Amino acid sequence: MELSIADIMVTRVVTVEMDDRLQLVKEIFDQASFHHLPVVDEDGTLSGMLSERDLLRAISPHIGAIGETNRDQETLLKRVHQVMTREPVTIAPHKSLDDASLLMLEYSIGSLPVLEDGKLVGIITWKDLLRAYSHLGRRP
């Protein structure tokens, strides 16, 4: 039996909204073990993706340092929509792990939001794929 995206995707997805501040995103990433956040609009429609790497590029590298200034802190006031990736690559839950792997490689991305009938139902990362492939190799 071949695994599908639905078999391995994470369904409890933390999201942010387009007008949220990067301060909130930083707090989420500081406390969580994941590195990708789907961005949704008011009705829950996927609008973009924001990675921890996107965040680090958008804020001052001096945040939290001894020499931090007000100007450094102001970088945390940017809005998510200013730094997110728009029109992210997505995948459907019935697709195969190979389909997801090929998309991630083709677009050089680390995660895929999973959409069903236009609704966000999960997320899959390269780690999820690697974990699934390593378990498939251990068949008795």
N, C-alpha and C positions, 0 to 999 in steps of 0.2 A: 504494500500500500504506500503510495507516494504522499508525503506530507504537503499540505497547502499552507499558505500564509495564515489562514484562520487557525491552524493548529498550533502555531508558535507565536503569534502576535501578542503584544501586550494590550489589554483592553481597558485598563484603568489608566487613561491618558491625562496627564496634567497639561493644561493649555493656558495660554495667555491671550489677551485681546490686543488689538492693534494700537489702542491709545494707552496701554499700560506703560509705565516708566521702566527704564532699564534697571533701576534700583530693585524693583520687584523681581525681575528676571535674575539678577545677580543673587538675590536672597534664595530663590528657588534652586539655582545651580549650586550655591554654597552648601545647601542642606540635602540635596538629592544625589543619587548615584547615576543619574542619566544626564545626557549632554545635548538633547534636542527637544525643542518645544514647538508643537503646532500652534499657529496663531489663528484665532477664529474671530469672526465679526460678531455683532450683537445676536444674530440668530443661530450662531454655532457653525456657520459655514466656514470651511477652511480657506484662509486668505494667504497663508504663507507659513514659512518655517523659520525658526531662529535657533541657531546652534550656539553652544558655549563659545566656540571660536568666533562667531559673528559678534557676540557680546564683547569678548576681549579685544577685538579690533576696534570697537566703537567707544570704549571707555578709556580713560586715562590709565596708563600703566602704574601711576603713582597712587592709585586708590589704596588706602590702608597703610601707606608708607609714612615714615616720620615726617618727610617733607611735603606731605599732601597739602594742596591749597584748595581754596574755594573753587577755583577754576577746574581743578581735577574732579571735585565733587559734582560740579554742574554737568559733567558728561553723563552722570547717572540719571539726569533729568530728561534725556532724550526719550522719545517714544519708540515703541517696538516697531511701528510701521516704517520708521526712518532707517532701520538697519536689517529688517527681515528679508528673506528671500521670497520674492513674489512668485506665484504660479509654480509651486513646488511639484516635483515629480511624485506621483502617487502610484499605488497599486491596489488591486481588488483582492478581497480575502480568498477568492477561489483560485487565484494564481499560484504557480509553483514556486518553490524555493529558488530554483534555477532562474525563473523570470525575475525575481527580486535581486538575485546576485548580479545578473546581467545589467539591470537598470542601475544598480549602485556603482558598478564598475564603469559603465558608459558615461554616467554623469558625475563621477567622482564625488559621491555623497555617502554619508554614513547612516542615513535613516530614510525610511519611506513611510509617510502617513498612509494608512489603509482606509480607503473610502468604499462604501457600499451605498449605491443609489445616491451618491453625492454627499453622504453623511460620514463624518469621521467616526470610525468604529474601532480603530486601533493604531498601533505604530509598530514598526519592525526596524531593528538596527542590524548592523553588520555583526554585532556580537550574538544576536539572536540566531542569525543564519549560521554562524560558525559553530555555535553550541548545537544546533540541530544537525548540521552535517557531521559533527564529531560523534554524536549519538547514533546516527545512521550507520556509521562505520563499525559500530560495536555489535552488530547483529550476531546472535548465537549461531 
